[in-house]
Amino acid sequence: MKQILDDKELIVLECIASSEEPIGSWLLVELLEERSVNTSSATIGRILNRLERVGYVEKESVKGRVITQKGLEAIRNAKTIEKINFHKNELDKMINTKVLEDFIMVLQARKAIERETARLAAQHSTDQEIEYMASILRRQEDHFTNHSSIAQDDIDFHKAIAKASRNTVLESLYTIISTMGQQSKLFEHVRTQVKSPYSKSHRDILNAIKNHDADEAERCMIQHTENLIQDVTMYWDEYAIEGHANIDGGRQNE
């Protein structure tokens, strides 16, 4: 997940936030040196100008800059992104393999996350969000009919559900898993090999969300994920063991 601040900008903001009085560029140079970051007053000046333009700091006469509420929020968001990226890297280490157990672990994690996003989406989705989900499924069906990849459509559908859940933590967790390059294209290949239908489970999920039936939306999402686990297991049993599997494409489907 892309950072909103670079390392120096974050440190400068933290220094300003921790000060009880306005801070100027020369003092910031010294404070950064204490953190083993060597930089010039001119560089600090450019950083301060940029932070001021985006509303993270503001001048207090000639005394220097002070942090704004928006700046404090930027620090919190940057720290959150740092944590997300750390855990994403840890997950990458576990997931970027071609072992069945790793595929299943991803799906089990998805089931835990998405059963709740589906439930919350059923409770909170607007008519506009539901129509957007429906448009994704129509596009997916067109791609399937035209023998085009439906991998990105799958990602977009599940992302739309996560966003409609109104839970930004769950949305971030799904985003981490869905962008690891280890889901969609693999599952698309798997479903083709085992001749597994994809559209009915998505339609069932959407209908439950449209009806604002949280229990049914959760049930359909659980069933959808369990079907994927079954597809992967069947594929592994029927193709991988025989040496016919070609799974270098990575996972992004679903």
Secondary structure, DSSP 8 states (H G I E B T S, - for coil): ---SS-HHHHHHHHHHHH-SS-B-HHHHHHHHHHTT----HHHHHHHHHHHHHTTSEEE-TTS-EEE-HHHHHHHHHHHHHHHHHHHHHHHHHHHSS--HHHHHHHHHHHHHHHHHHHHHHHHH--HHHHHHHHHHHHHHHHHHHTT---HHHHHHHHHHHHHHTT-HHHHHHHHHHHTSSSSHHHHHHHHHHHT---HHHHHHHHHHHHTT-HHHHHHHHHHHHHHHHHHHHHHIIIIITTT----TT-----
